[in-house]
Amino acid sequence: MALKAFRAPPLPIPPKEYNEVYFRQFLRTLELYFGQLDSLTPNQAESYTAGAFYGNLFCPYVAVTATYAILPADCVVDCTSGTFTATLPTAVGVTGKEFVVKNSGAGTITVATTGGQTIDGAATTTSGAGVSRTFVSTGANWILV
C-alpha cells in the first residue's frame, strides 16, 4: 500500500461523558482520514474505507407499525403492532450486513426482498408474534442466521 502525502484532520476533543454528536464527529474524522489512503491498485482502494476499520460500532433501532422499507442505516427493526411487510434493502455490495427484525406485536410480519433477491431461496419469510430473525447479506441475496 502506498500513501500519498496528506494532512490528517484534527480529532475532536472528547467530552467527559458519552455524547452522540461527538461520536458522530469522531467517526466522520475517521472516514476522512481513511478516505485519504491510497493504493497502488485502484481495485484495492475501495477496501480502505473507514467502515472496514471501525465496522458497525452501534446498532440503530427503529420501531415501526406499518409497511416499512428497511433503510441501509437501520440495524434493529422492531415491528410493534399489526400485520404488515418490512422490505429489506438490496443485498448487493453489502456482504455481511445484518438486520434484525423482531415482531413484538400480535400480528404477522412478512419480510420481503427487492430486485428478485431471496431469503434462503424464498422471496419472503413470515414471523409470528414474539419472533426475532437476523438477516445477513451474502452480497447477492439474504440468509437467515
Secondary structure, DSSP 8 states (H G I E B T S, - for coil): ---------------SS--HHHHHHHHHHHHHHHHT---SSHHHHTT-SHHHHH---S--EEEESS-EE--TT--EEEE-SSSEEEE----TT-TT-EEEEEE-SSS-EEEE-STT--BTTBSEEEE-TT-EEEEEE-SSSEEE-
